[in-house]
Amino acid sequence: MAASIIAFSGKGGSGKTTLAALVLRCLLRQQCRPVLAVDADPNATLAETLGVEIEGTIADLRDRMGRAAQRISEIPKPRLLEQMLAQCLTEAEGFDLLTMGRPEGPQCYCYVNSLLRRYLKELRDGYPVIVVDCEAGMEYLSRLTVDDVDTLVLVAEPTPVGLRSAGRICALADSLPIKVARRILAINKVRGAAPPTEGFLPEAAVDAVVQVPLDDDLARRAAAGSPIDDSAGLAAADAVAELVRLYRQRSPNTASA
């Protein structure tokens, strides 16, 4: 069965990585597993937020394969890449984590990228559920050969700047060769009533709006660098559960994951 994908995007500081981690934890509690978590933000913090340590990134792998491609080796390059990719996959309880790392550098990675796309596709097809923490842009989704996103969560702070940023991400998603079945605006860190969205996002740009209240526990954890576990974010729990409900409503294969 094809992987079911929920992706999070938003400007820096909006809380998208924290929200992605909370949704992942909620999915695990609902027995949606195994989950493949993908940190596609060059400023990679998902591992730290989830409390796991990574040994390498796809960017590291690309550099190593670029050097290996210039050498004669007894190991075929596709097999070597498969071995290196396994080293980049961090295993945790109920989920695996793949960290993309920085974007491509000045070298030519055409050969490496063609192999990498092939194995990333094989990898993602082995999981029923994928949670992707994007950068503010979404180009990494196409680099991951992800062309069919079940749910895109646009994370925005309750400010005009935050909402305009969500609108720009909507426009960017439209420009990429990606199908997005459902878009949810998650207005994060809401204290009191959330601001109106009229004038900030195109009409009918999102299918649902979820307000995530400001959570003092999450703020303390962020300040201390403490990970998100099952005890984190009780004040935001109902909103996180609603995000998961909307996602699973769109993605029925998660019911048997």
Helices and strands as residue ranges (DSSP letters): E 4-9, H 16-29, E 35-40, H 46-50, H 58-68, H 77-88, E 89-91, E 95-99, H 110-124, E 129-134, H 139-143, E 148-156, H 160-175, E 179-190, E 208-213, H 216-224, G 234-236, H 237-250, G 252-256
